[in-house]
Amino acid sequence: MKRSIVSIENLSHRYSKDWAIRDISFEILEVGVLGLLGSNGAGKSTTMNILCGVLSQTAGKVTIDGADLRLEPELAKRKLGFLPQNAPLHLDLTVDEYLIYCAYLRDIPKGKISYAVDQAKEKCGISHFGKRLINNLSGGYRQRVGIAQAIIHHPKLVVLDEPTNGLDPNQILEVRKLIKEIAEERSVIFSTHMLSEVQATCRDIKMIENGRLVFADTMEAFNNYILPDSMLITMNNPPEVSSFLEIGGITDAQVISDKTFRLRFSASDAISQKIIEISVARGWELSEIALERSSLDEIFAQLSNRPQPRR
């Protein structure tokens, strides 16, 4: 029987009288990127802090590659790397000095530290910045240094907390690519409150809301679950906005610009085809139509009402 890389069983934690998470359970059996998605305050950070040994849980069990995090903390922590939301960088050190320091913290044998540092820098695309002060790096390259310290000891599990926060669009694309490359050799947990980041990076998804696991499945299954509930249409000869409300299934119509409207609908059965046919019949000159998916808040609300997540 294949041993899980990560196993979380009935994990619960409370601060004073309030429960931050309750009865969270899931396993990771293979390499790849797992998205841990949740709104701010949903319980993601508490879950990750427990998983990485920063916080001791109130109840439940966490094992990493067979090592119980509570009973064998040193062994379990040797198998994981962690990049918190605010990377623990020493800005007054060079990249090489910082990574050497991290290698010592990870108990890498002295004779292997230089090789480990070079490997981590190469993997993260920062080999040419070894002598550069971290304080002089851009946000994207600082994040690469943070990821390098998380993988320098070749852990089986890498946990990344909001790794693309504060980056510009080009830097986000670069970090996404790097995360996917790292996940070819190990398991990666990518925590974020941004659905777009999970959709762009992850194969599987676990969704936490109000401290409970409300969805656990593949990204494909999640995308299938998020049914369209509105559309944007552009017409060269649009009617009065009230005309859209006369169409069966349309529940709301909003003016975006002189020729563009957002239509909300209660049923998706051939609604697009109906709009096209009516537009032709009435001379509205439809030029563009695009379905929109539910907002993240709406998805959280829907999933929170489900009785049990899929395992």
C-alpha positions in Angstrom: 0.0 0.0 0.0 1.4 3.4 -1.0 2.3 5.7 1.9 0.8 9.1 1.8 3.1 12.1 1.5 0.7 14.1 3.8 -2.1 12.8 5.9 -4.3 15.1 7.9 -6.9 13.5 10.2 -9.8 15.3 12.0 -7.6 18.4 12.5 -9.2 21.0 14.8 -7.9 24.1 16.6 -9.4 26.8 18.6 -8.1 30.2 20.0 -9.7 30.8 23.4 -13.3 29.8 22.9 -13.5 30.2 19.1 -12.7 27.3 16.7 -10.5 28.3 13.8 -10.8 24.9 12.0 -12.9 21.9 12.7 -12.5 18.2 11.6 -10.4 18.8 8.5 -9.1 15.6 6.9 -7.4 15.0 3.6 -4.4 13.1 2.1 -1.8 13.8 -0.6 -0.5 10.7 -2.3 1.4 12.0 -5.3 3.7 14.8 -6.4 2.0 17.9 -7.9 0.4 21.1 -6.8 -2.5 21.1 -4.4 -4.4 24.3 -4.0 -5.7 25.3 -0.5 -8.3 27.9 -1.3 -10.3 30.0 1.2 -11.4 33.5 1.9 -9.4 35.6 4.4 -10.1 34.2 7.9 -11.4 30.9 6.6 -8.7 28.8 8.4 -6.0 28.4 5.8 -3.2 29.9 7.7 -4.1 28.0 10.9 -4.1 24.7 8.9 -0.7 25.5 7.3 0.9 26.6 10.6 -0.1 23.3 12.2 1.1 21.4 9.1 4.5 23.1 9.3 4.9 22.7 13.1 4.5 26.4 13.9 1.3 25.8 15.9 0.2 22.8 17.9 -3.3 21.6 17.1 -6.1 21.3 19.7 -7.1 17.9 18.2 -6.3 15.7 15.3 -3.2 14.2 13.7 -0.8 15.2 11.0 1.8 12.9 9.4 4.4 13.8 6.8 5.7 10.8 4.8 4.8 8.5 7.7 6.2 10.7 10.5 3.7 11.9 13.1 4.3 15.7 13.4 3.4 15.8 17.1 5.3 12.6 18.2 8.3 12.9 15.8 8.5 16.7 15.1 12.2 16.7 14.1 11.8 13.8 11.6 8.6 15.3 10.2 10.0 18.8 9.7 13.0 17.4 7.9 10.6 16.3 5.2 9.0 19.7 4.6 9.9 23.2 3.4 7.8 26.3 4.2 7.5 29.7 2.7 5.2 31.8 4.8 3.3 34.8 3.4 6.0 37.1 4.6 9.2 35.4 3.6 11.8 35.2 6.4 14.5 37.0 4.5 17.6 38.7 6.0 17.8 41.7 3.7 21.3 42.7 4.8 22.7 39.3 3.6 23.7 38.3 0.0 21.7 35.5 -1.6 24.6 33.1 -1.0 25.0 34.1 2.6 21.3 33.7 3.3 21.0 30.3 1.6 24.2 29.0 3.4 22.6 30.1 6.7 19.4 28.3 5.7 21.3 25.2 4.8 22.9 25.1 8.3 19.5 25.5 9.8 18.3 22.5 7.8 21.2 20.5 9.1 22.7 19.8 5.7 26.2 18.3 6.2 28.9 21.0 5.9 30.6 19.3 2.8 27.3 19.3 0.9 26.1 22.9 1.6 27.8 24.5 -1.4 26.2 22.0 -3.7 22.8 22.4 -2.1 22.9 26.2 -2.4 24.0 26.0 -6.1 21.2 23.5 -6.8 18.5 25.6 -5.1 19.7 28.8 -6.9 19.7 27.1 -10.3 16.3 25.6 -9.7 14.9 29.0 -8.8 16.7 31.0 -11.5 18.8 33.1 -9.2 22.3 31.7 -9.8 23.5 35.1 -11.2 22.4 36.9 -8.0 24.5 35.0 -5.5 26.6 38.0 -4.5 23.7 40.5 -4.6 22.2 41.8 -1.4 18.7 40.6 -0.9 17.6 44.1 -0.1 18.6 45.1 -3.7 16.4 42.4 -5.4 13.0 43.0 -6.9 9.9 41.5 -5.2 9.8 38.7 -7.7 13.4 37.7 -7.1 13.0 38.0 -3.4 10.2 35.5 -3.6 12.4 33.2 -5.6 15.0 33.4 -2.8 12.2 32.5 -0.4 11.3 29.5 -2.4 14.9 28.5 -2.7 15.2 28.3 1.1 12.1 26.1 1.2 13.6 23.5 -1.2 17.3 23.6 -0.3 17.1 20.4 1.7 15.1 18.5 -1.0 11.9 18.0 1.1 9.1 15.8 0.0 6.5 18.5 0.8 6.7 22.3 0.1 4.1 24.6 1.6 3.7 28.0 0.0 1.5 30.6 1.7 0.2 33.3 -0.8 3.4 33.1 -2.9 2.2 35.5 -5.6 0.9 38.3 -3.3 2.3 41.7 -4.1 3.9 40.7 -7.4 3.2 42.3 -10.7 1.6 40.3 -13.6 5.0 39.3 -15.1 6.4 38.2 -11.8 3.2 36.2 -11.0 3.6 34.3 -14.3 7.3 33.6 -13.5 6.5 32.3 -10.0 3.7 30.1 -11.3 6.0 28.5 -13.7 8.6 27.9 -11.0 6.0 26.3 -8.7 5.0 23.9 -11.4 8.6 22.9 -12.1 9.2 22.3 -8.4 6.0 20.2 -8.2 7.5 17.8 -10.9 9.6 16.3 -8.1 7.7 16.8 -4.9 4.3 17.7 -3.4 3.4 21.4 -3.2 0.6 22.9 -1.2 -0.3 26.4 -2.6 -2.4 28.4 -0.2 -4.3 31.4 -1.6 -7.6 33.4 -1.4 -7.4 34.0 -5.2 -9.3 31.5 -7.3 -7.5 32.6 -10.4 -4.1 31.5 -8.9 -5.5 28.0 -8.0 -7.0 27.6 -11.5 -3.7 28.6 -13.2 -1.4 26.5 -11.0 -3.1 23.5 -9.3 -4.2 20.0 -10.2 -6.2 19.3 -7.1 -8.1 21.7 -4.8 -9.1 21.7 -1.1 -11.4 24.5 -0.2 -11.8 25.8 3.4 -14.6 28.1 4.6 -15.6 29.0 8.1 -13.0 26.5 9.4 -14.3 23.5 7.6 -13.4 21.6 4.5 -16.2 22.3 2.0 -14.7 20.9 -1.2 -12.0 18.4 -2.0 -11.6 17.2 -5.6 -9.7 17.9 -8.8 -9.5 21.3 -10.4 -11.5 19.9 -13.4 -14.3 18.9 -11.1 -14.3 22.3 -9.4 -14.5 24.1 -12.7 -17.4 21.9 -13.7 -19.1 22.8 -10.4 -18.8 26.6 -11.0 -21.7 27.0 -13.4 -22.1 30.2 -15.4 -24.8 32.6 -13.9 -24.3 35.7 -16.0 -23.2 36.9 -19.4 -21.7 40.0 -21.0 -23.2 40.9 -24.3 -22.3 43.7 -26.8 -24.8 44.9 -29.4 -24.4 47.6 -32.1 -28.1 48.4 -31.9 -29.2 47.6 -28.4 -32.8 47.9 -27.1 -33.9 49.5 -23.8 -32.5 47.5 -20.9 -36.0 46.6 -19.8 -36.4 44.5 -23.0 -33.9 42.0 -21.7 -36.1 41.3 -18.7 -38.9 40.1 -21.0 -36.8 37.2 -22.1 -37.6 34.0 -20.2 -34.8 33.0 -17.8 -33.2 36.5 -17.5 -33.5 37.7 -13.9 -31.5 41.0 -14.1 -30.0 43.3 -16.6 -27.3 45.9 -16.0 -25.9 48.6 -18.2 -22.1 48.4 -18.5 -21.7 50.9 -21.3 -23.8 52.3 -24.2 -23.6 49.0 -26.1 -22.6 46.4 -23.4 -24.8 44.8 -20.8 -24.5 42.2 -18.1 -27.4 39.7 -18.0 -28.1 37.4 -15.1 -30.1 34.3 -15.6 -31.6 31.5 -13.4 -31.2 28.7 -15.9 -28.5 28.1 -18.5 -30.5 25.8 -20.8 -29.8 27.3 -24.3 -29.9 30.8 -22.9 -27.1 32.0 -25.2 -28.9 30.5 -28.2 -32.1 32.3 -27.1 -30.3 35.6 -26.9 -28.8 35.1 -30.4 -32.1 34.2 -32.0 -34.0 37.2 -30.4 -31.2 39.6 -31.4 -31.4 38.5 -35.0 -35.2 38.7 -35.0 -35.3 42.2 -33.5 -32.3 43.7 -35.2 -30.2 44.2 -32.1 -27.0 43.4 -34.0 -25.3 41.2 -31.4 -21.5 41.4 -31.8 -20.2 39.6 -28.7 -21.5 37.3 -26.0 -19.4 35.8 -23.1 -20.6 33.7 -20.2 -19.3 34.6 -16.7 -18.8 32.3 -13.8 -20.0 32.8 -10.2 -18.0 35.1 -8.0 -15.8 33.5 -5.4 -18.0 34.7 -2.6 -21.0 33.0 -4.2 -19.1 29.8 -4.6 -18.0 29.8 -1.0 -21.7 30.4 0.0 -22.9 27.5 -2.2 -20.2 25.1 -1.0 -20.6 25.9 2.6 -24.2 24.7 2.4 -23.2 21.3 1.1 -23.4 18.5 3.7 -20.0 16.9 3.1 -17.1 17.5 0.8 -16.0 14.9 -1.6 -12.9 13.0 -0.5 
